[in-house]
Amino acid sequence: MTAIFATSGEIRNTGVVKNAETHLDAVHQHDGKTRRAVARLLLEQGPVTAAAVAEELGISPTAVRRHIDALLADGEALTRDAPRQTQRGRGRPAKLFLLTDAGRARFGHAYDDLAVAAIRFLAQTGGEEAVRAFAQSRVDALVDRHRSAIVAQVTPAERAKALAAALTREGYASSARNVGVGEQLCQHHCPVAHVAAEFPQLCETETETFANLLGTHVQRLATIARGHAVCTTHIPNVQPGTAGKLIPDDGGEPA
């Protein structure tokens, strides 16, 4: 009888352990989904504060900081101080968070090595013109699907927002905002950043195509391929079709 009770107790204990393991699995799965949601916001809106992420996701700032701390520890995020002009009071500067290259890799840099090898071969066999022709063909294919929706807009602001929406659908997590003297187009993710770091023709033809699509000159202020947090393009407040000289990428920082 004692042996039977002992066996029964062992069965009950086993059931408790299994229930605990199931609960832990569910917690880890939930944590993983939340961490990916936090990482995606750092990708799409970074540099951004933990408080802004918490508000967007509807969870506590403490929970957000726990996930951000994990991303920092894994080398998938980094921090910087907010600009002084955005500070209120005399306290410590607010911390802004954004993803590193390792963090962006969560969202896809597939086939980078193959792409680089293929374009190197193209450069060796066809030269600079072949690389530029390839880059132009690629960006044309990217925007042509959305060209009619973009050019149907009247003002620079409307076209910039339509372009941002089109780029987001193509995987570039883009946004557009007014900066007083014009619009600022921000691409928070670039699926070809690693390739463009070696072949800047991809960025150059993209900038030229944006200018033609928007009907005005534009200025590329920053690119992820050059190590900036965001690809940023300035679009001046002029009506589409106004003649203007294309301003080359000067490597500066966005406003």
N, C-alpha and C positions, 0 to 999 in steps of 0.2 A: 504493500500500500504506500509506504514511504517513497519507494522508487517511482510509483505512478505519479504521486504528487510532485516529485522532483522533476520528472519529465514534463509534466503539465506546466510547471513554473518556467522551465527552460523554453517551452513553446511560447508562453506569454511574453517572456523576455525577448525572444527572437522577433515577435510581432512588434514590440515596442521599438526595437532597433530599426526594423524595416520602415516603420512609420516615420521615425526620426530622419532616416536617410532620404525618404521621399520628400519630407518637408524641406530638408536642406537643398535637395536638387531643385525644388520649386523656387526657393529663395535665390539660389545662384542663377537660375534661368531669368528670374525677374530682374536681378541686379545687372545681368548681361544686357538685357533689353534697355534698361534705364541708362546704362553707361554708353551704349551705342547712341541713344537719343541725345545724351549730353554731348558726345563727340560730334554728332551731326550738327548740332547748334553751333559748336565752336568752329566747325567747318564753314557753315553757311553765314554766320553772323560775326565770327571772330575778327579782330580782338573784341571780347565781350566780357562783362563782369559776371561773377557767379550769381549775383542777385537777379540779373536780367535773364539768365538761363533758368533759374528757379521759377521766375514769374511766367516764362514762356511754357515751361513743362508742367506747372502747377504742383510742384513739390517743394519741400523745404530747402532753404539755402544750405542747411547743414548736410542734407543728403547730396546736394549738388557738389559741395566741397569735397565730400568723401569720394565721389566718382572722379572729380577733377584731380584730387591728390593721387588717385590710382593711375590716372593717365600721365600725370607728371612723373610719378615713380617709374613708369614703363617707358618714359622718353617719348610719349605720344602727344604731349602738350607742353607748352612753355608759357611763361608769364612775363608781363611787362607792366610798368606803371602807366596809369591813365595820364593823358596830357594835362598839364597844370590848369589850362583854361577851362577844363570840364570839371574841376574840383569845386566842392562846396565846403566852406569852413576851413579850419586849420589842421584838420586831422591828417592821418597818413593818406598818401595817394591811393586811390582805388586800384585794385589789381585787375588787369585785363588778361584774358586767357585765349589762346589760339592753338591750333594743331601744328605739330611739326610734320616734316616729310613722312616720318614713320606713322604718325596719326592719320595723315591723308591716305596712306596706303591701305587703310581699312576700307576705303571707299573706291578702290580700284586704280591700279597702275598696271593693268594686265598687259603682258607681251611687250613691256618696255625694252628689254634686251633684244628681242627679235626685231622690233621696230627700228632701234638704233642701228643694228647690224645691217638691216635692209637699206636704210637711208645712207649709211656709209658706203655701201656697195654702189648705190645710185650716184653718189658724189664722185666716187672713183671712176666710174664708167661714163657718166654723163656730164660731170662738172656742176658748177654752181647753178647754171641755168636749169638743169634737170631737177635739182633739189627745190629750187624756187617754183618751178612748174608743178611739182608734186604738192608743195605746200599750198599753192593757189587752188589746185584741184580739190584738195581736202577741205579747205575753208569754204569754197563755193558749194560743195556738197552739203556742208554743215548748215549754211544759211539759206540756200535756195528753197528748202522746204518751207521756210517761214517768210520769205521775201515779200510776198504780196500782203501779208498781215502787217508787216513792219512799215512798208512804204505807204500803206493806206492811212497811217497816222499823219497828222498835220504838223504838230509842234515838235521841237527837239526833245522835250520832256516825254511826250507820248511815244515817240519813236524809240527813245532810250529804254522806256519801260517795256515796250513790246519786244525789243531786242533782248533785254534781260530775261523776260519770260521764255523766249525761244531758246536762249542759251541754257537756262535751267532745265528745260525739257531734254536738252542734249547732254546733260550731265555736268554742267559747269557751275551749278548753285549760284546763280547771279542775282544781283539787285541793282536798282538805279535810284539815286536820290539827288535832290537839288542842293547845290552848294553856292547859291547866290549868283555867280557869274556863269553858271551852266549846270549841266548834269554830270554826275559821276557814276560811271558804269563799273561795278565791282564784280569780278568773277572770283568767288571764294574757293573754287576748286578747279583744277585744270587736269584732265585725264592724260594730257600729253606733256606735262611739265618736265618730266625727266628727259624726254626726247628733245624738247625745245631748249633745254639747258645746253645741249650740244649743237643743236641746229636752230638758231634764232630766226631763221627764215619763216618758221611756223608762226612766231609772234608777229613778225614784220608784215607778212601777207594778211594775217588776221586784222591787224590795225588798219591797213589800207582798205580791206574789204568793209570794215565797219564804217570808214569814212565815206566810201561810195554808197553804202546802204543807207546811211543816215543823211546823205546829201550835204555834208559839211566836213571841214577838216576836223580831225580829232588829235588828241595828244595822249600817248601811252605814258603814264606816270610811273607805273611799277608792274613787275611781273613775278609770278611765283617761280618761274624758271630762273630768275636772277636772285632768288633768295628772299623776296618780299613775302609778306603774309597773304597778299591778295593781288590779283591782276587788276589794275585800276586804269581806266581810260576817261579822260576829260572830254566832254562834249560841250562846246560853247553855245550860248543862247543866240543862235542865228537861225533864220528860217531855212529849211531844207532847200538845197539848190543854190545857196549862196556860194559864190566862188571863193575859194580860199586855198592856201598852200597847206599841204599835209605837213604837220609838225612831227619830226621823228621822235622815237622813244629816247628820252634823255636820262632814263634810269632814276628819276626823282621819286619822292615819296608822295602818296596821295594826300589830299587835304584832310 
